[in-house]
Amino acid sequence: MPNLVEIRDLHFAYGPRTILSGLHMDFPRGKVVAVMGGSGSGKTTILRLIGGQISQQRGTVAVAGEAIDPRNSKALYQQRRKMGMLFQHGALFTDLSVFENVAFPLREHTRLPEDMIRDLVLMKLHAVGLRNAAQLKPSEISGGMARRVALARAVALDPQLIMYDEPFAGLDPISMGVTANLVRRLNDALGSTSIVVSHDVHETFNIADHVYFLSQGKIVAHGTPEQMRSSDDPYVRQFVHAQADGPVPFHYPGRSLAEDLQLGDRR
């Protein structure tokens, strides 16, 4: 199956601090692909590179065969019309109603008549179960509902690519399950490619076709959720099974407690 997004030999750093090093990643059309790893491993940076918010120092990022280049604003804006983004905390416009939040990208990027925009917005809200909340403000709905409104906004333009930055963060178990099912259902209904950045192993593994694990800016393992559950890789095993001991240390690196206590005795 052809890939919608391809990343080749990608290197990115903030000044002297390397974030990503030598990444090769494929995101096939019609699939849900998860990118997982500990905090600071570079997961969200990958989304920002695909969206053209930042530019790599080396390597290429291509969407639908076209290179992403933040320096070419005109081409980048055209490419972004084919992308949807669900930000970590929803990022809804607090002064706008649920309806107006979902309508925003349609008004920004199309010249559709108002009655068609109305129908499209109601259809998207119906898909996430919130058509009857259309006139409410974000402050009048729950956090889980707000995440679903943000999802409706992300798919308003029927994008080829949908990116999710921690879509399950801060949700209760019911909202988490509802959101996960929506990610899978909407991906399949639209024929899109979905990239899910998440720490939540259970919900992510339930909906993903393929999983990449990142550690210290490099891919340490990748495969199906079933392959990752049975992986012998120490980092993957520690992450998937939430083990305290493993390649990721519990204690911040430095002197041992015994050394600190000995130093205290000398004072």
C-alpha positions as a printed Julia matrix, in Angstrom:
267×3 Matrix{Float64}:
   0.0    0.0    0.0
   1.5    3.4   -0.96
   2.52   5.72   1.84
   0.87   9.07   2.41
   3.72  10.34   4.61
   7.37   9.37   4.25
  10.22  10.48   6.5
  13.77   9.78   5.36
  17.06  10.24   7.28
  15.5   12.97   9.4
  17.69  14.97  11.78
  16.44  17.77  14.01
  18.05  19.68  16.87
  17.42  22.72  19.01
  20.86  24.33  18.94
  23.37  21.77  20.25
  20.61  19.51  21.68
  19.72  16.68  19.3
  16.0   15.79  19.32
  15.66  13.4   16.36
  18.45  11.49  14.65
  18.31   9.5   11.41
  14.58   8.71  11.39
  13.03   6.57   8.66
   9.24   6.27   8.99
   6.36   5.29   6.71
   2.7    6.15   7.25
   0.53   4.15   4.79
  -2.73   5.45   3.37
  -5.82   4.4    5.28
  -3.94   3.25   8.38
  -3.73   4.39  12.01
  -0.07   4.63  13.0
   0.96   5.31  16.6
   4.15   7.07  17.67
   4.98   6.25  21.28
   7.79   6.82  23.74
   8.69   8.62  26.92
   8.38  12.34  27.52
  10.96  14.3   25.56
  11.6   11.51  23.04
  10.61  13.72  20.08
   7.08  12.49  19.32
   5.35  15.88  19.06
   8.35  17.25  17.17
   7.58  14.75  14.4
   4.04  16.16  14.09
   5.41  19.7   13.95
   7.83  18.73  11.19
   5.08  17.07   9.15
   2.88  20.16   9.6
   5.7   22.47   8.55
   5.82  24.41  11.82
   9.55  23.75  12.05
  12.2   22.62   9.58
  14.65  19.74   9.88
  18.41  20.21   9.6
  18.77  17.15   7.37
  16.59  14.61   5.6
  13.13  14.88   4.06
   9.48  14.87   5.08
   7.03  14.25   2.24
   3.22  14.21   2.26
   1.46  12.73  -0.79
   4.79  12.78  -2.61
   5.43  16.49  -1.98
   8.24  17.68   0.27
   7.25  19.79   3.25
   9.21  23.04   3.18
   8.27  25.78   5.69
  10.15  28.32   3.55
   7.59  27.9    0.74
   4.55  29.42   2.46
   2.19  29.18  -0.52
   2.83  25.48  -1.09
   2.74  24.78   2.66
  -0.71  26.37   3.08
  -2.01  24.24   0.2
  -0.58  21.13   1.82
  -2.08  22.0    5.2
  -5.56  22.05   3.69
  -5.16  18.29   3.36
  -4.24  17.93   7.04
  -6.28  17.89  10.22
  -4.79  18.39  13.68
  -6.14  17.5   17.11
  -4.06  19.44  19.63
  -3.26  17.98  23.04
  -5.79  20.04  24.97
  -8.28  20.55  22.15
  -7.36  24.22  21.61
 -10.96  25.3   21.01
 -11.79  29.0   20.63
 -13.38  29.71  23.99
 -15.46  32.68  22.78
 -17.02  30.71  19.92
 -19.81  28.16  20.15
 -19.26  24.5   19.41
 -20.84  25.06  15.98
 -18.58  28.03  15.16
 -15.47  26.13  16.25
 -16.17  23.37  13.75
 -17.23  25.85  11.06
 -14.0   27.85  11.41
 -11.77  25.8    9.03
 -14.6   25.6    6.48
 -14.96  29.39   6.46
 -11.19  29.89   6.47
 -10.32  27.55   3.62
 -13.42  27.34   1.4
 -15.98  29.57  -0.26
 -18.92  27.28   0.44
 -22.36  28.88   0.91
 -23.54  29.26   4.48
 -26.29  26.66   4.22
 -23.78  24.05   3.03
 -21.4   24.96   5.87
 -24.29  24.51   8.3
 -25.08  21.05   6.98
 -21.43  19.96   7.01
 -20.88  21.18  10.57
 -24.0   19.39  11.82
 -22.89  16.21  10.06
 -19.44  16.35  11.69
 -20.94  17.06  15.1
 -23.4   14.21  14.61
 -20.47  11.89  13.84
 -18.96  12.65  17.27
 -22.32  12.57  19.06
 -22.57  16.3   19.79
 -25.0   17.71  17.21
 -27.36  18.83  19.97
 -24.54  20.7   21.73
 -23.91  22.91  18.69
 -24.91  26.19  20.37
 -23.05  25.61  23.64
 -19.73  27.25  24.48
 -16.64  25.15  25.3
 -16.98  26.2   28.95
 -20.42  24.58  29.04
 -19.31  21.09  28.04
 -17.05  18.49  29.66
 -13.4   17.94  28.82
 -14.23  14.73  26.97
 -16.89  16.51  24.93
 -14.48  19.34  24.14
 -11.98  16.79  22.8
 -14.73  15.37  20.55
 -15.59  18.87  19.27
 -11.9   19.37  18.48
 -11.96  16.07  16.62
 -14.99  17.21  14.58
 -13.07  20.39  13.72
  -9.98  18.39  12.75
 -11.98  16.39  10.18
 -14.15  19.27   8.96
 -12.31  19.43   5.61
 -12.18  15.63   5.17
  -8.37  15.67   5.34
  -6.12  12.98   3.88
  -3.96  13.16   7.01
  -5.15  13.54  10.6
  -2.6   14.09  13.38
  -3.43  13.55  17.05
  -1.21  14.93  19.82
  -2.0   13.01  23.03
  -5.74  12.64  22.25
  -6.42  10.64  25.43
  -4.59  12.88  27.94
  -6.68  13.9   30.93
  -9.79  11.94  29.92
 -11.81   9.61  32.13
 -11.99   5.94  31.03
 -15.37   6.35  29.29
 -14.31   9.46  27.35
 -11.01   7.8   26.52
 -12.73   4.78  25.02
 -15.21   6.95  23.1
 -12.4    9.11  21.69
 -10.31   6.09  20.69
 -13.25   4.51  18.87
 -13.93   7.8   17.08
 -10.33   8.03  15.89
 -10.6    4.57  14.36
 -14.1    5.01  12.9
 -13.42   8.42  11.37
 -10.14   7.22   9.89
 -11.89   4.3    8.2
 -14.9    6.35   7.08
 -12.73   9.06   5.5
 -10.06   6.73   4.16
  -7.51   8.94   5.89
  -4.11   8.29   7.4
  -3.99   8.95  11.14
  -0.86   9.57  13.2
  -1.49   9.19  16.93
   1.08  10.43  19.43
   0.19   8.95  22.8
   1.44   7.51  26.1
  -1.68   5.42  26.6
  -0.74   1.87  25.66
  -4.12   0.16  26.07
  -6.3    2.54  24.03
  -3.64   3.17  21.39
  -2.9   -0.52  20.83
  -6.64  -1.18  20.43
  -6.92   1.12  17.4
  -3.43   1.22  15.81
  -2.35  -0.79  12.78
   1.34  -0.07  13.36
   3.39   1.34  16.24
   6.73   3.17  16.31
   8.62   3.41  19.61
  11.01   6.34  20.06
  13.75   6.69  22.62
  16.32   9.48  22.73
  15.34  10.64  19.25
  15.7    7.27  17.55
  13.33   4.47  16.61
  14.09   1.53  18.91
  11.29  -0.75  17.68
   8.29  -0.83  15.41
   5.62  -3.29  14.36
   2.01  -4.26  15.0
   0.56  -3.84  18.5
   0.71  -7.64  18.92
   4.41  -7.65  18.04
   5.08  -4.83  20.48
   3.22  -6.61  23.31
   5.47  -9.65  22.9
   8.67  -7.7   22.13
  11.86  -8.68  23.95
  13.3   -5.17  23.53
  14.01  -3.92  27.08
  12.71  -0.39  26.4
   9.5   -1.58  24.72
   8.88  -4.15  27.46
   9.37  -1.51  30.17
   7.04   0.96  28.45
   4.28  -1.48  27.46
   4.17  -3.2   30.85
   4.76   0.0   32.91
   7.79  -1.41  34.69
   9.71   0.84  37.08
  13.07  -0.78  36.32
  14.56  -0.84  32.85
  16.44   1.32  30.34
  14.52   4.38  31.55
  15.79   4.92  35.11
  13.49   5.87  37.97
  16.13   8.15  39.55
  17.49  11.25  37.83
  21.14  10.53  36.92
  23.81  11.77  39.32
  25.43  10.83  42.6
  24.04   7.94  44.6
  22.25   8.46  47.9
  25.21   6.87  49.72
  27.6    9.38  48.15
  25.37  12.31  49.15
  25.12  11.0   52.71
  28.89  10.58  52.91
  29.37  14.14  51.68
  27.01  15.31  54.39
  29.03  13.52  57.06
  32.17  15.38  56.01
  30.63  18.83  56.45
